[in-house]
Amino acid sequence: MLLTLAQVVEHYGETRQFVYRQTEQAFASLGVHVRAISDQDAAEADAWPDIHGVKSWSWQKNLARYRREPKRFDIAIAVGGRLCALAMGVPSRGRITLKIHVLERRPEDNPIKGRALKVILLAAHAYAGMIGSREVWLCHPASEVLVAVYEKLQYSPVRDRDGRATHLKKDV
Amino acid sequence: MNKENRDAELKAKWAAIEAKNKKWLKEVEGVVDDTDAGVCLSPQNQKDLNKMMADLAESAADDKDEHDKQPSTP
């Protein structure tokens, strides 16, 4: 069946919307609102304080680039109108792997502190499964402390020659 | 594909992966991320950034292949 680019864009857009709705239902007890990242979300996240001095990424600068990819995964989590976390990534060629490139949480006054990762990762796995990916990768973790957290969430680290975790992976 | 068929397709796919996701949630129920990290995943250097841009280019190339395939086919 031949698909136009517009149909491909619509297809993946519908899939993301479906995943957002299902994720909201799965975490209804937290009162999360799940949606695509808006320009306003990107501006807000860029203004979050950089507690550990590791912030090297501008959501506003890069959002447009990811939006051009029909198959992208982008997600913003809000509670009571307050943005709490957001993440973005793309599948590999052939959609074998869904790679989550960036993930950031509101560092202070976050009503879902400690649980934001689970919400995002469930959505990522659901989207990956829906588009036929076999693995989800969490690319360039910001610290070894976080690598340990991802391991508790059943992700396996992949390290380079220097022992640095380049990414973590988990089967869909 | 009309809307009804599309909804049915999405629900069928969801049903296929829901059990696995529920099992994972149950298994990690007690795991709480007690770190105070704001940035969790982010490029750490130029090499990481280059990889991300390569992934985007790969995804864009894949889009061209998609036009003559069903997007749900791995």
gemmi code that builds the backbone of each chain (N, CA, C; Angstrom):
import gemmi

chains = {
    "A": [
        ("MET", (0.842, -1.200, 0.000), (0.000, 0.000, 0.000), (0.879, 1.253, 0.000)),
        ("LEU", (0.631, 2.152, -0.924), (1.423, 3.383, -1.002), (0.899, 4.418, -0.025)),
        ("LEU", (1.819, 5.049, 0.656), (1.430, 6.100, 1.596), (2.134, 7.388, 1.222)),
        ("THR", (1.405, 8.488, 1.289), (2.038, 9.777, 1.061), (2.736, 10.201, 2.349)),
        ("LEU", (3.607, 11.200, 2.246), (4.279, 11.695, 3.451), (3.249, 12.203, 4.459)),
        ("ALA", (2.205, 12.864, 3.947), (1.161, 13.384, 4.844), (0.493, 12.241, 5.610)),
        ("GLN", (0.304, 11.108, 4.934), (-0.321, 9.952, 5.604), (0.611, 9.349, 6.656)),
        ("VAL", (1.908, 9.341, 6.339), (2.887, 8.828, 7.314), (2.881, 9.722, 8.557)),
        ("VAL", (2.874, 11.042, 8.326), (2.846, 12.006, 9.441), (1.598, 11.779, 10.289)),
        ("GLU", (0.461, 11.618, 9.622), (-0.801, 11.417, 10.341), (-0.784, 10.102, 11.124)),
        ("HIS", (-0.273, 9.065, 10.499), (-0.249, 7.735, 11.117), (0.509, 7.762, 12.451)),
        ("TYR", (1.718, 8.304, 12.424), (2.526, 8.313, 13.651), (1.989, 9.323, 14.663)),
        ("GLY", (1.430, 10.417, 14.166), (0.823, 11.398, 15.068), (-0.338, 10.775, 15.833)),
        ("GLU", (-1.161, 10.016, 15.138), (-2.289, 9.320, 15.800), (-1.781, 8.309, 16.820)),
        ("THR", (-0.712, 7.614, 16.451), (-0.162, 6.601, 17.370), (0.329, 7.270, 18.657)),
        ("ARG", (1.031, 8.403, 18.521), (1.511, 9.109, 19.724), (0.330, 9.569, 20.582)),
        ("GLN", (-0.699, 10.127, 19.931), (-1.857, 10.598, 20.695), (-2.505, 9.444, 21.454)),
        ("PHE", (-2.596, 8.293, 20.806), (-3.175, 7.115, 21.449), (-2.343, 6.711, 22.671)),
        ("VAL", (-1.028, 6.719, 22.499), (-0.126, 6.356, 23.610), (-0.264, 7.364, 24.751)),
        ("TYR", (-0.375, 8.646, 24.430), (-0.551, 9.662, 25.482), (-1.811, 9.344, 26.311)),
        ("ARG", (-2.896, 9.036, 25.623), (-4.172, 8.767, 26.326), (-4.046, 7.529, 27.213)),
        ("GLN", (-3.428, 6.484, 26.658), (-3.299, 5.229, 27.420), (-2.382, 5.421, 28.633)),
        ("THR", (-1.345, 6.219, 28.458), (-0.414, 6.470, 29.573), (-1.115, 7.262, 30.675)),
        ("GLU", (-1.909, 8.230, 30.286), (-2.691, 8.983, 31.281), (-3.559, 8.045, 32.106)),
        ("GLN", (-4.191, 7.092, 31.407), (-5.063, 6.136, 32.109), (-4.257, 5.239, 33.049)),
        ("ALA", (-3.081, 4.799, 32.578), (-2.251, 3.895, 33.390), (-1.782, 4.591, 34.674)),
        ("PHE", (-1.596, 5.910, 34.599), (-1.122, 6.661, 35.774), (-2.183, 7.658, 36.256)),
        ("ALA", (-3.423, 7.247, 36.143), (-4.532, 8.130, 36.535), (-4.419, 8.563, 37.992)),
        ("SER", (-3.863, 7.672, 38.823), (-3.761, 7.997, 40.256), (-2.828, 9.184, 40.504)),
        ("LEU", (-1.918, 9.458, 39.575), (-0.998, 10.595, 39.732), (-1.593, 11.882, 39.169)),
        ("GLY", (-2.687, 11.748, 38.434), (-3.325, 12.930, 37.834), (-2.498, 13.570, 36.740)),
        ("VAL", (-1.769, 12.733, 35.984), (-0.901, 13.292, 34.947), (-1.668, 13.639, 33.677)),
        ("HIS", (-1.232, 14.717, 33.045), (-1.709, 15.054, 31.698), (-0.526, 14.822, 30.763)),
        ("VAL", (-0.746, 13.998, 29.738), (0.338, 13.616, 28.832), (0.056, 14.190, 27.452)),
        ("ARG", (1.046, 14.830, 26.863), (0.831, 15.519, 25.581), (2.154, 15.646, 24.832)),
        ("ALA", (2.049, 16.145, 23.609), (3.262, 16.458, 22.835), (3.910, 17.709, 23.439)),
        ("ILE", (5.197, 17.864, 23.194), (5.917, 19.031, 23.723), (5.517, 20.277, 22.930)),
        ("SER", (5.068, 21.292, 23.640), (4.696, 22.556, 22.979), (5.876, 23.532, 23.030)),
        ("ASP", (5.768, 24.601, 22.283), (6.814, 25.649, 22.338), (6.936, 26.195, 23.758)),
        ("GLN", (5.780, 26.331, 24.407), (5.769, 26.869, 25.776), (6.489, 25.912, 26.742)),
        ("ASP", (6.245, 24.596, 26.557), (6.932, 23.594, 27.391), (8.448, 23.723, 27.224)),
        ("ALA", (8.876, 23.855, 25.960), (10.312, 23.936, 25.676), (10.921, 25.164, 26.358)),
        ("ALA", (10.221, 26.282, 26.296), (10.729, 27.514, 26.922), (10.800, 27.346, 28.439)),
        ("GLU", (9.778, 26.701, 29.000), (9.742, 26.518, 30.454), (10.890, 25.604, 30.908)),
        ("ALA", (11.084, 24.514, 30.182), (12.145, 23.569, 30.565), (13.523, 24.217, 30.447)),
        ("ASP", (13.720, 25.051, 29.446), (15.012, 25.727, 29.304), (15.295, 26.658, 30.483)),
        ("ALA", (14.236, 27.100, 31.142), (14.418, 28.029, 32.269), (14.595, 27.304, 33.611)),
        ("TRP", (14.441, 25.972, 33.626), (14.632, 25.225, 34.873), (16.075, 25.360, 35.336)),
        ("PRO", (16.300, 25.456, 36.654), (17.674, 25.603, 37.143), (18.513, 24.355, 36.869)),
        ("ASP", (19.788, 24.586, 36.639), (20.733, 23.501, 36.342), (21.507, 23.175, 37.617)),
        ("ILE", (20.878, 22.386, 38.489), (21.434, 22.122, 39.819), (22.833, 21.515, 39.765)),
        ("HIS", (23.055, 20.568, 38.849), (24.324, 19.841, 38.814), (25.286, 20.343, 37.733)),
        ("GLY", (24.918, 21.405, 37.064), (25.813, 21.971, 36.051), (26.059, 21.053, 34.863)),
        ("VAL", (25.042, 20.283, 34.480), (25.207, 19.352, 33.357), (24.324, 19.710, 32.163)),
        ("LYS", (23.627, 20.827, 32.259), (22.672, 21.171, 31.205), (23.413, 21.668, 29.965)),
        ("SER", (23.239, 20.952, 28.871), (23.963, 21.327, 27.649), (22.996, 21.362, 26.463)),
        ("TRP", (21.734, 21.419, 26.767), (20.725, 21.172, 25.735), (19.673, 22.276, 25.779)),
        ("SER", (19.296, 22.783, 24.623), (18.216, 23.761, 24.555), (17.013, 23.114, 23.879)),
        ("TRP", (15.948, 22.976, 24.625), (14.720, 22.386, 24.052), (14.194, 23.273, 22.935)),
        ("GLN", (14.239, 24.579, 23.176), (13.696, 25.503, 22.171), (14.478, 25.435, 20.861)),
        ("LYS", (15.798, 25.319, 20.983), (16.635, 25.297, 19.780), (16.407, 24.038, 18.956)),
        ("ASN", (16.145, 22.926, 19.649), (16.132, 21.629, 18.962), (14.754, 21.053, 18.665)),
        ("LEU", (13.720, 21.623, 19.273), (12.376, 21.049, 19.105), (11.943, 21.006, 17.630)),
        ("ALA", (12.199, 22.097, 16.915), (11.757, 22.167, 15.514), (12.387, 21.057, 14.682)),
        ("ARG", (13.639, 20.747, 14.982), (14.344, 19.710, 14.235), (13.693, 18.336, 14.438)),
        ("TYR", (13.316, 18.047, 15.661), (12.672, 16.761, 15.944), (11.259, 16.723, 15.380)),
        ("ARG", (10.601, 17.865, 15.401), (9.228, 17.897, 14.874), (9.168, 17.565, 13.389)),
        ("ARG", (10.277, 17.712, 12.708), (10.293, 17.376, 11.274), (10.274, 15.874, 11.049)),
        ("GLU", (10.555, 15.093, 12.093), (10.587, 13.627, 11.958), (9.224, 13.031, 12.312)),
        ("PRO", (8.521, 12.498, 11.331), (7.166, 11.987, 11.600), (7.124, 10.903, 12.673)),
        ("LYS", (8.197, 10.113, 12.770), (8.180, 8.959, 13.686), (8.750, 9.283, 15.061)),
        ("ARG", (9.065, 10.542, 15.303), (9.697, 10.940, 16.574), (8.842, 10.507, 17.774)),
        ("PHE", (9.517, 10.406, 18.916), (8.795, 10.244, 20.171), (9.032, 11.517, 20.959)),
        ("ASP", (7.982, 12.233, 21.257), (8.126, 13.398, 22.133), (6.980, 13.377, 23.123)),
        ("ILE", (7.299, 13.773, 24.345), (6.300, 13.660, 25.407), (6.540, 14.724, 26.471)),
        ("ALA", (5.460, 15.324, 26.914), (5.508, 16.266, 28.032), (4.500, 15.783, 29.063)),
        ("ILE", (4.915, 15.782, 30.337), (4.044, 15.338, 31.429), (3.744, 16.540, 32.324)),
        ("ALA", (2.480, 16.800, 32.548), (2.100, 17.910, 33.423), (1.133, 17.403, 34.487)),
        ("VAL", (1.170, 18.039, 35.632), (0.204, 17.746, 36.708), (-0.377, 19.079, 37.165)),
        ("GLY", (-1.685, 19.177, 37.136), (-2.346, 20.408, 37.555), (-1.852, 21.635, 36.792)),
        ("GLY", (-1.558, 21.444, 35.514), (-1.112, 22.561, 34.683), (0.370, 22.873, 34.805)),
        ("ARG", (1.068, 22.132, 35.670), (2.511, 22.384, 35.851), (3.328, 21.345, 35.089)),
        ("LEU", (4.188, 21.804, 34.215), (5.065, 20.892, 33.472), (6.029, 20.213, 34.442)),
        ("CYS", (6.094, 18.867, 34.391), (6.921, 18.124, 35.342), (8.099, 17.415, 34.682)),
        ("ALA", (7.938, 16.999, 33.430), (9.014, 16.267, 32.755), (8.755, 16.251, 31.259)),
        ("LEU", (9.821, 16.062, 30.504), (9.665, 15.935, 29.059), (10.821, 15.117, 28.481)),
        ("ALA", (10.566, 14.522, 27.329), (11.573, 13.667, 26.707), (11.356, 13.655, 25.196)),
        ("MET", (12.434, 13.302, 24.493), (12.347, 13.315, 23.039), (13.342, 12.310, 22.448)),
        ("GLY", (12.975, 11.692, 21.336), (13.872, 10.756, 20.673), (13.347, 10.366, 19.315)),
        ("VAL", (14.076, 9.476, 18.652), (13.653, 8.998, 17.324), (13.967, 7.506, 17.195)),
        ("PRO", (13.215, 6.812, 16.352), (13.574, 5.416, 16.092), (14.726, 5.335, 15.096)),
        ("SER", (15.435, 4.219, 15.158), (16.517, 3.988, 14.196), (15.912, 3.612, 12.844)),
        ("ARG", (16.783, 3.496, 11.848), (16.301, 3.100, 10.520), (15.660, 1.715, 10.611)),
        ("GLY", (14.490, 1.584, 10.025), (13.761, 0.333, 10.120), (13.020, 0.181, 11.435)),
        ("ARG", (13.141, 1.202, 12.282), (12.443, 1.264, 13.576), (12.823, 0.111, 14.515)),
        ("ILE", (14.020, -0.428, 14.356), (14.450, -1.540, 15.208), (14.551, -1.083, 16.665)),
        ("THR", (15.069, 0.140, 16.843), (15.317, 0.675, 18.187), (14.687, 2.049, 18.320)),
        ("LEU", (14.038, 2.289, 19.438), (13.587, 3.654, 19.738), (14.628, 4.263, 20.681)),
        ("LYS", (15.273, 5.325, 20.226), (16.340, 5.946, 21.016), (15.812, 7.213, 21.687)),
        ("ILE", (15.822, 7.203, 23.008), (15.431, 8.410, 23.744), (16.708, 9.241, 23.931)),
        ("HIS", (16.728, 10.396, 23.329), (17.935, 11.234, 23.320), (18.047, 12.162, 24.528)),
        ("VAL", (16.927, 12.734, 24.916), (16.957, 13.720, 26.002), (15.761, 13.506, 26.927)),
        ("LEU", (16.010, 13.706, 28.194), (14.949, 13.546, 29.190), (15.283, 14.487, 30.345)),
        ("GLU", (14.335, 15.293, 30.725), (14.588, 16.243, 31.816), (13.342, 16.358, 32.686)),
        ("ARG", (13.582, 16.544, 33.986), (12.471, 16.694, 34.931), (12.558, 18.054, 35.602)),
        ("ARG", (11.415, 18.551, 36.011), (11.432, 19.774, 36.824), (12.222, 19.453, 38.090)),
        ("PRO", (13.314, 20.155, 38.339), (14.164, 19.765, 39.470), (13.613, 20.135, 40.842)),
        ("GLU", (12.738, 21.113, 40.890), (12.208, 21.543, 42.196), (10.689, 21.574, 42.147)),
        ("ASP", (10.064, 21.345, 43.295), (8.596, 21.389, 43.387), (7.927, 20.546, 42.312)),
        ("ASN", (8.421, 19.328, 42.181), (7.861, 18.433, 41.165), (6.868, 17.474, 41.841)),
        ("PRO", (5.573, 17.604, 41.524), (4.580, 16.765, 42.216), (4.702, 15.267, 41.916)),
        ("ILE", (5.427, 14.913, 40.874), (5.617, 13.475, 40.604), (7.103, 13.099, 40.745)),
        ("LYS", (7.777, 13.815, 41.629), (9.197, 13.505, 41.907), (9.347, 12.024, 42.247)),
        ("GLY", (10.307, 11.389, 41.614), (10.558, 9.975, 41.877), (9.765, 9.047, 40.975)),
        ("ARG", (8.723, 9.583, 40.340), (7.880, 8.708, 39.509), (7.782, 9.155, 38.056)),
        ("ALA", (8.360, 10.308, 37.750), (8.265, 10.841, 36.391), (8.888, 9.897, 35.362)),
        ("LEU", (10.018, 9.274, 35.767), (10.701, 8.374, 34.824), (9.797, 7.232, 34.387)),
        ("LYS", (9.094, 6.654, 35.357), (8.234, 5.511, 35.024), (7.163, 5.907, 34.014)),
        ("VAL", (6.587, 7.084, 34.188), (5.531, 7.541, 33.271), (6.097, 7.651, 31.851)),
        ("ILE", (7.260, 8.295, 31.750), (7.868, 8.493, 30.428), (8.298, 7.160, 29.818)),
        ("LEU", (8.877, 6.304, 30.640), (9.380, 5.036, 30.094), (8.243, 4.107, 29.674)),
        ("LEU", (7.139, 4.129, 30.424), (5.991, 3.315, 29.992), (5.496, 3.803, 28.626)),
        ("ALA", (5.392, 5.117, 28.484), (4.930, 5.680, 27.201), (5.910, 5.337, 26.077)),
        ("ALA", (7.211, 5.422, 26.384), (8.225, 5.120, 25.359), (8.119, 3.661, 24.912)),
        ("HIS", (7.947, 2.762, 25.887), (7.835, 1.339, 25.535), (6.545, 1.060, 24.765)),
        ("ALA", (5.487, 1.730, 25.157), (4.220, 1.534, 24.444), (4.360, 2.019, 23.004)),
        ("TYR", (4.938, 3.206, 22.825), (5.102, 3.737, 21.468), (6.025, 2.822, 20.653)),
        ("ALA", (7.122, 2.403, 21.276), (8.058, 1.511, 20.580), (7.340, 0.234, 20.124)),
        ("GLY", (6.547, -0.327, 21.020), (5.814, -1.542, 20.664), (4.817, -1.299, 19.541)),
        ("MET", (4.170, -0.160, 19.584), (3.140, 0.150, 18.574), (3.746, 0.344, 17.182)),
        ("ILE", (4.998, 0.850, 17.127), (5.599, 1.086, 15.807), (6.501, -0.071, 15.376)),
        ("GLY", (6.573, -1.112, 16.215), (7.309, -2.310, 15.809), (8.772, -2.344, 16.214)),
        ("SER", (9.184, -1.440, 17.126), (10.583, -1.474, 17.592), (10.789, -2.641, 18.548)),
        ("ARG", (12.036, -3.115, 18.618), (12.335, -4.256, 19.495), (13.028, -3.849, 20.786)),
        ("GLU", (13.659, -2.666, 20.761), (14.381, -2.207, 21.964), (14.131, -0.723, 22.180)),
        ("VAL", (14.240, -0.312, 23.443), (14.277, 1.118, 23.769), (15.663, 1.406, 24.331)),
        ("TRP", (16.288, 2.457, 23.813), (17.602, 2.874, 24.312), (17.450, 4.190, 25.060)),
        ("LEU", (18.133, 4.295, 26.187), (18.229, 5.566, 26.912), (19.643, 6.079, 26.657)),
        ("CYS", (19.745, 7.087, 25.819), (21.062, 7.528, 25.351), (21.708, 8.541, 26.298)),
        ("HIS", (23.024, 8.459, 26.379), (23.892, 9.321, 27.208), (23.270, 9.764, 28.530)),
        ("PRO", (23.235, 8.832, 29.477), (22.756, 9.183, 30.822), (23.632, 10.266, 31.454)),
        ("ALA", (23.015, 11.148, 32.226), (23.725, 12.320, 32.743), (24.679, 12.001, 33.889)),
        ("SER", (24.505, 10.848, 34.550), (25.420, 10.502, 35.646), (25.345, 9.013, 35.930)),
        ("GLU", (26.361, 8.508, 36.653), (26.368, 7.099, 37.057), (25.271, 6.808, 38.081)),
        ("VAL", (24.922, 7.814, 38.866), (23.830, 7.640, 39.832), (22.544, 7.302, 39.078)),
        ("LEU", (22.335, 7.990, 37.959), (21.139, 7.723, 37.155), (21.232, 6.365, 36.453)),
        ("VAL", (22.441, 5.977, 36.063), (22.609, 4.652, 35.440), (22.102, 3.576, 36.403)),
        ("ALA", (22.428, 3.749, 37.683), (21.986, 2.780, 38.697), (20.454, 2.760, 38.803)),
        ("VAL", (19.846, 3.929, 38.687), (18.372, 3.997, 38.737), (17.781, 3.264, 37.532)),
        ("TYR", (18.348, 3.520, 36.347), (17.833, 2.851, 35.143), (18.010, 1.334, 35.237)),
        ("GLU", (19.102, 0.919, 35.862), (19.317, -0.528, 36.033), (18.229, -1.125, 36.921)),
        ("LYS", (17.842, -0.378, 37.959), (16.752, -0.857, 38.824), (15.454, -0.960, 38.032)),
        ("LEU", (15.352, -0.145, 36.988), (14.153, -0.190, 36.138), (14.319, -1.206, 34.993)),
        ("GLN", (15.343, -2.081, 35.152), (15.585, -3.228, 34.274), (16.230, -2.878, 32.932)),
        ("TYR", (16.910, -1.742, 32.879), (17.689, -1.403, 31.681), (19.125, -1.896, 31.865)),
        ("SER", (19.745, -2.320, 30.780), (21.121, -2.810, 30.836), (22.058, -1.778, 30.225)),
        ("PRO", (23.101, -1.370, 30.986), (24.014, -0.369, 30.430), (24.955, -0.939, 29.370)),
        ("VAL", (25.262, -0.122, 28.390), (26.273, -0.463, 27.375), (27.390, 0.563, 27.553)),
        ("ARG", (28.620, 0.072, 27.759), (29.717, 0.972, 28.087), (30.774, 1.013, 26.989)),
        ("ASP", (31.453, 2.152, 26.885), (32.549, 2.261, 25.922), (33.854, 1.770, 26.573)),
        ("ARG", (34.970, 1.888, 25.865), (36.254, 1.371, 26.366), (36.672, 2.027, 27.675)),
        ("ASP", (36.232, 3.272, 27.865), (36.604, 3.987, 29.094), (35.662, 3.667, 30.251)),
        ("GLY", (34.695, 2.807, 30.008), (33.766, 2.422, 31.064), (32.568, 3.342, 31.203)),
        ("ARG", (32.493, 4.337, 30.341), (31.364, 5.267, 30.401), (30.128, 4.622, 29.769)),
        ("ALA", (28.988, 4.745, 30.443), (27.740, 4.205, 29.871), (27.289, 5.117, 28.728)),
        ("THR", (27.350, 4.600, 27.512), (26.918, 5.404, 26.352), (25.397, 5.394, 26.242)),
        ("HIS", (24.793, 4.263, 26.607), (23.336, 4.145, 26.618), (22.936, 2.926, 27.428)),
        ("LEU", (21.655, 2.833, 27.693), (21.113, 1.633, 28.343), (20.017, 1.107, 27.446)),
        ("LYS", (19.791, -0.188, 27.493), (18.779, -0.743, 26.601), (17.874, -1.744, 27.314)),
        ("LYS", (16.696, -1.872, 26.767), (15.728, -2.832, 27.318), (14.842, -3.310, 26.175)),
        ("ASP", (14.557, -4.603, 26.169), (13.662, -5.148, 25.141), (12.255, -4.586, 25.302)),
        ("VAL", (11.577, -4.429, 24.189), (10.182, -3.966, 24.224), (9.294, -5.135, 24.596)),
    ],
    "B": [
        ("MET", (-7.387, 3.987, 5.292), (-8.027, 3.325, 6.420), (-8.962, 4.309, 7.131)),
        ("ASN", (-10.215, 3.894, 7.340), (-11.116, 4.833, 8.007), (-10.829, 4.860, 9.526)),
        ("LYS", (-11.501, 5.810, 10.204), (-11.181, 6.045, 11.613), (-11.478, 4.816, 12.487)),
        ("GLU", (-12.611, 4.162, 12.190), (-12.985, 2.982, 13.003), (-11.933, 1.882, 12.896)),
        ("ASN", (-11.499, 1.635, 11.643), (-10.483, 0.596, 11.443), (-9.165, 0.971, 12.106)),
        ("ARG", (-8.832, 2.254, 12.004), (-7.581, 2.738, 12.599), (-7.632, 2.584, 14.124)),
        ("ASP", (-8.758, 2.960, 14.743), (-8.910, 2.812, 16.195), (-8.777, 1.345, 16.598)),
        ("ALA", (-9.405, 0.472, 15.799), (-9.349, -0.964, 16.100), (-7.913, -1.467, 15.997)),
        ("GLU", (-7.185, -0.970, 15.003), (-5.786, -1.373, 14.823), (-4.942, -0.937, 16.029)),
        ("LEU", (-5.142, 0.311, 16.469), (-4.388, 0.826, 17.616), (-4.705, 0.030, 18.879)),
        ("LYS", (-5.998, -0.265, 19.082), (-6.396, -1.007, 20.282), (-5.829, -2.431, 20.274)),
        ("ALA", (-5.806, -3.040, 19.107), (-5.272, -4.404, 18.999), (-3.780, -4.411, 19.319)),
        ("LYS", (-3.070, -3.416, 18.808), (-1.627, -3.341, 19.085), (-1.394, -3.082, 20.568)),
        ("TRP", (-2.217, -2.195, 21.126), (-2.079, -1.879, 22.551), (-2.307, -3.131, 23.394)),
        ("ALA", (-3.334, -3.877, 23.046), (-3.654, -5.096, 23.811), (-2.473, -6.063, 23.805)),
        ("ALA", (-1.771, -6.105, 22.668), (-0.647, -7.030, 22.538), (0.519, -6.648, 23.449)),
        ("ILE", (0.679, -5.377, 23.738), (1.835, -4.951, 24.546), (1.455, -4.571, 25.974)),
        ("GLU", (0.163, -4.437, 26.238), (-0.285, -3.959, 27.548), (0.129, -4.911, 28.683)),
        ("ALA", (-0.043, -6.215, 28.448), (0.262, -7.182, 29.503), (1.721, -7.086, 29.917)),
        ("LYS", (2.595, -6.943, 28.930), (4.029, -6.858, 29.202), (4.345, -5.585, 29.991)),
        ("ASN", (3.719, -4.489, 29.589), (3.959, -3.222, 30.292), (3.441, -3.272, 31.734)),
        ("LYS", (2.291, -3.911, 31.925), (1.736, -4.034, 33.283), (2.654, -4.870, 34.161)),
        ("LYS", (3.199, -5.932, 33.572), (4.114, -6.810, 34.310), (5.346, -6.008, 34.746)),
        ("TRP", (5.876, -5.208, 33.810), (7.053, -4.376, 34.134), (6.724, -3.401, 35.268)),
        ("LEU", (5.568, -2.745, 35.177), (5.175, -1.783, 36.221), (5.088, -2.462, 37.584)),
        ("LYS", (4.564, -3.676, 37.587), (4.433, -4.432, 38.832), (5.818, -4.754, 39.399)),
        ("GLU", (6.704, -5.208, 38.509), (8.049, -5.612, 38.948), (8.872, -4.445, 39.500)),
        ("VAL", (8.623, -3.234, 38.973), (9.432, -2.077, 39.416), (8.620, -1.162, 40.338)),
        ("GLU", (7.540, -1.716, 40.851), (6.616, -0.920, 41.675), (7.332, -0.165, 42.802)),
        ("GLY", (8.245, -0.861, 43.464), (8.912, -0.249, 44.620), (10.081, 0.658, 44.255)),
        ("VAL", (10.437, 0.707, 42.974), (11.589, 1.508, 42.570), (11.187, 2.977, 42.460)),
        ("VAL", (11.834, 3.794, 43.268), (11.573, 5.238, 43.212), (12.884, 5.926, 42.873)),
        ("ASP", (12.852, 6.826, 41.933), (14.055, 7.572, 41.584), (14.245, 8.664, 42.633)),
        ("ASP", (15.139, 8.391, 43.580), (15.323, 9.337, 44.678), (16.455, 10.332, 44.417)),
        ("THR", (16.922, 10.388, 43.176), (17.958, 11.371, 42.859), (17.286, 12.734, 42.659)),
        ("ASP", (18.084, 13.778, 42.757), (17.506, 15.102, 42.536), (17.897, 15.640, 41.159)),
        ("ALA", (18.234, 14.717, 40.264), (18.659, 15.135, 38.924), (17.504, 15.743, 38.148)),
        ("GLY", (17.740, 16.884, 37.545), (16.768, 17.459, 36.614), (17.023, 16.871, 35.240)),
        ("VAL", (18.254, 17.063, 34.761), (18.657, 16.489, 33.468), (18.954, 15.010, 33.680)),
        ("CYS", (18.267, 14.142, 32.959), (18.476, 12.692, 33.114), (19.220, 12.109, 31.919)),
        ("LEU", (18.802, 12.495, 30.731), (19.489, 12.078, 29.506), (19.775, 13.347, 28.720)),
        ("SER", (21.006, 13.495, 28.285), (21.369, 14.707, 27.552), (22.730, 14.496, 26.924)),
        ("PRO", (22.996, 15.090, 25.759), (24.338, 14.932, 25.177), (25.393, 15.484, 26.128)),
        ("GLN", (26.459, 14.688, 26.361), (27.497, 15.093, 27.313), (28.662, 15.791, 26.621)),
        ("ASN", (28.765, 15.587, 25.321), (29.882, 16.191, 24.579), (29.515, 16.248, 23.091)),
        ("GLN", (30.454, 16.745, 22.306), (30.189, 16.908, 20.868), (29.929, 15.567, 20.190)),
        ("LYS", (30.609, 14.522, 20.678), (30.438, 13.189, 20.084), (28.980, 12.733, 20.249)),
        ("ASP", (28.434, 12.933, 21.456), (27.029, 12.566, 21.701), (26.103, 13.343, 20.781)),
        ("LEU", (26.413, 14.638, 20.661), (25.569, 15.493, 19.818), (25.617, 15.030, 18.353)),
        ("ASN", (26.833, 14.676, 17.908), (26.975, 14.184, 16.533), (26.162, 12.908, 16.318)),
        ("LYS", (26.171, 12.035, 17.339), (25.399, 10.783, 17.237), (23.917, 11.090, 17.103)),
        ("MET", (23.458, 12.059, 17.902), (22.031, 12.419, 17.854), (21.652, 12.947, 16.482)),
        ("MET", (22.512, 13.777, 15.926), (22.223, 14.326, 14.603), (22.236, 13.222, 13.542)),
        ("ALA", (23.131, 12.247, 13.732), (23.176, 11.101, 12.807), (21.889, 10.283, 12.915)),
        ("ASP", (21.385, 10.132, 14.136), (20.117, 9.405, 14.331), (18.962, 10.132, 13.638)),
        ("LEU", (18.977, 11.452, 13.744), (17.920, 12.234, 13.086), (17.999, 12.075, 11.566)),
        ("ALA", (19.221, 12.104, 11.047), (19.403, 11.948, 9.599), (18.942, 10.564, 9.155)),
        ("GLU", (19.234, 9.560, 9.999), (18.830, 8.182, 9.691), (17.307, 8.067, 9.674)),
        ("SER", (16.692, 8.717, 10.648), (15.230, 8.686, 10.724), (14.615, 9.370, 9.506)),
        ("ALA", (15.243, 10.479, 9.085), (14.739, 11.193, 7.909), (14.873, 10.328, 6.658)),
        ("ALA", (15.988, 9.593, 6.572), (16.196, 8.711, 5.420), (15.152, 7.603, 5.416)),
        ("ASP", (14.816, 7.148, 6.614), (13.830, 6.081, 6.749), (12.445, 6.552, 6.285)),
        ("ASP", (12.177, 7.838, 6.483), (10.885, 8.386, 6.058), (10.666, 8.159, 4.565)),
        ("LYS", (11.760, 8.299, 3.817), (11.639, 8.129, 2.368), (11.251, 6.693, 2.026)),
        ("ASP", (11.803, 5.741, 2.810), (11.467, 4.333, 2.584), (10.013, 4.037, 2.947)),
        ("GLU", (9.484, 4.848, 3.877), (8.147, 4.572, 4.411), (7.053, 4.749, 3.376)),
        ("HIS", (7.308, 5.594, 2.404), (6.215, 5.970, 1.504), (5.661, 4.811, 0.706)),
        ("ASP", (6.447, 3.774, 0.549), (5.910, 2.643, -0.200), (5.748, 1.406, 0.674)),
        ("LYS", (5.644, 1.666, 2.021), (5.440, 0.546, 2.954), (4.344, 0.893, 3.928)),
        ("GLN", (3.804, -0.115, 4.549), (2.910, 0.112, 5.682), (3.771, 0.547, 6.850)),
        ("PRO", (3.495, 1.694, 7.504), (4.363, 2.139, 8.582), (4.374, 1.236, 9.796)),
        ("SER", (3.411, 0.346, 9.920), (3.383, -0.510, 11.100), (4.222, -1.771, 10.910)),
        ("THR", (4.801, -1.954, 9.700), (5.582, -3.156, 9.453), (7.033, -2.942, 9.873)),
        ("PRO", (7.549, -3.731, 10.808), (8.947, -3.520, 11.221), (9.928, -3.826, 10.084)),
    ],
}
model = gemmi.Model(1)
for chain_id, residues in chains.items():
    chain = gemmi.Chain(chain_id)
    for i, (resn, *xyz) in enumerate(residues, 1):
        res = gemmi.Residue()
        res.name, res.seqid = resn, gemmi.SeqId(i, " ")
        for name, pos in zip(("N", "CA", "C"), xyz):
            atom = gemmi.Atom()
            atom.name, atom.element = name, gemmi.Element(name[0])
            atom.pos, atom.b_iso = gemmi.Position(*pos), 0.0
            res.add_atom(atom)
        chain.add_residue(res)
    model.add_chain(chain)
structure = gemmi.Structure()
structure.add_model(model)
structure.setup_entities()
